[in-house]
């Protein structure tokens, strides 16, 4: 936005520089906003491709073998279908936001579309984090309930009166791993989507000034 700010300073100058109209500034903000939303759409697709690639890389590993051994397909497949369906819907929303902003013909409509885009990204991030938490607890519970080693540990803990301690340790470990993972994801989302959304907010504020 530095270039836009410099141009705005020259807006009312009657020197050798041409005078910018509010329509000129609007077109610049529209172009910048359209570019930002396009990058949000592209990055979301790249993020999806990254996680798909990770899942393929994990095939044939010890983790993949354990999942096949405990036979979680009847849980993983429905959850995957639902998650992919919702993600595809978000990609559609990102693309629709980009198309709407690109074809906007008024500052008021552009402001509304910017707010819609910001809300869509917010819900997208919340969905990804919620999916991570739900998947971790469902997968962890199912894996433990079908793990013969855990059954042995549970019997020993029961004999020693330490069942509560065993479950407490497991829950703490799950929470610790989730906390680290969520922190990393939040950092990623803040660095990528957060920066883009801040730029959109600046554009929104500039449009508000034009509307006054």
N, C-alpha and C positions, 0 to 999 in steps of 0.2 A: 504493500500500500504506500511505500515511500514515494514512488513515482506519481501516484494519484494525488498525494498530499502536496507535492511540489507544484503540480499543475493547478491545483485549487488555489494556491497562493497567488498564482498569476492570473486567476480568473478575472478579477476586477481591475487589473493593471491596464492602463491605456498607453503602453509603451510599444516596443517593436514586436512583442509576442501577440499572437492572435488571441482574442477574447473567447474563453470557453463558455458555452451555454450549459444550462442544467441538463439538457438533452445529451450533450457531448459527454458529460460526466456519467450520466445514467448508462450510456452505451458502454463506457469503459468498465463500470461496475458489473454490468450484465455479462460482458466478456470474461471478466475475472471470475465471477461466480459460476458461470457455466464450466470454465476450466477446472475449478476446484471440485465441483460435483462430479465431473467426468473422472477425475482422479480418485475420488472416493469409490466410484463404481469399479474402476480398474483394480484398485488395491484390494477391494473385497473379493474379487475374482481370483487375484493372485494368492490371497490368504487361503481361500478355499482349495486352490490347486496345491498349495504347500502342504496342507494337512492330508490331502488325498495322497500326495507323494510320500509323506511320512508313513501312512498306513500300509502302502505297498512295500516300503523298505523294511517294515517290521515283520512282514510275512517270512516265515521260515526261521525266525528267531526263537529264543527260549520263551519269551512272553507269548508269542503267537501259539507255540506248542502247548503252553499251559492253558490258554483259552480254549483251544481245540479239545484238550483233555477233559475239561470240565463241561464242555458242550453248552455254551451260552448263546448259540445261534438263535434260539427261539426268543431271546431277550434282545440281543444285539441287532438282529435284522429289523424288527419293528421299530426300535429306537432310532436306528440309522435312517430308515425310510422317513420317519416323522421329522428328524433333524434336517435331512437333505431337502425335504419338501418345504420346510419353513425357511431354510437358507435360500433356496431358489426364489421363494416369494420376496425375500429381502433384496435379492439381486434385481428382481423385476422392479421393486420400489425405487432402488437406486437409479436404475436406467430411466424409469418414468420421471423421477425428479430431475434428472439431467435433461431429458427432452422438454419437460415443462419449463425449466429455467431458460433453456436455449431459445424457446419460442415466445418468451414473455414479452409483452408489449407495453407494460406500465410498471412504474416503480412500486406501486401498492401490491400488484400481483407478484412481483419479484420478491418483495419482502415476505409475503405469505409462503412462497415456495422455498425460500431460505429457511424459514422456521420449520416447515415440513421436513426438509432435508436433515436439519439438526435433530429433530425428534426421531426420524428413522434411524439415524446412526446411533442415537442413544439406546433405542430399543434393540438394535442389532447387537450392541456390546452387552447389554443386559442378558439377552437370550444366550449368547455364547458363554458367558460366565455361569449362568444358571444351568445350562446343559452340562458344563464341566462338573459342577457340584453334584447334580443329580446322577450323572453317569458314574462319578467316583463312588458315591455311596451305594448305588444299586449294584455296580460291578464288584465293589469290595465285599458287600454282604453276600452276594451269590458265590463269589470265589471262595470266601471263607467257609460258607456252609457246605461246599462240595470239596473241600480240601481235607484229605485224611490226616495230614500232619496237624491241622488245626483241631480236628476232633480229638486227637491224642493229647494235645496241649490243654484242651478244654477239660478233658477227663482228669488230667493231673492237677489242674487248677481247682477243679471241683473237689478233689480229694483233699487238697490243702486249704480249702476255704478261700481261694484267691480268684474266684471267677470275676468278681467286680474289678479287681486289679488288672486282670487280663484284658477285659473289654475296655477299661479305661486307657490302657497303653495303646491298644489298637486304634481307638477313636482319636487319641492325641496324635498318633503318627499320621492318620488320615488327614486330620486338620492341619498339621504342620506341612505336609506335602501339598495340600490344597492351597494353603496360605502362600507358599513360595510360588506355586504355579500361577495363582491368580495375580500375585504381585508382578510377575514377569509379563503376563498378558496385559495387565493394566498399564504397565510402562510402555509396552508396544502400542497399545491403543492411544495412549496419551501422546506419544511421540509422532504417530502417524495421523490418526483421525483427529486427535485433539488439536494439533497445529492447523489442520485444514478447517476444522470447525471455528477456530479462533479467527481465521481469515474471513470466513463467511460472516461471522459476527461483526467484524469491522465493516464489511460491505453493507450489512444490515443497518449499522449505525450511520453510515454515510448516506444511505437512502433515506433514513429518517430525517436527516438534516435537509435533504432536498425537498422533502414533503412539507417541511415547516414553512 
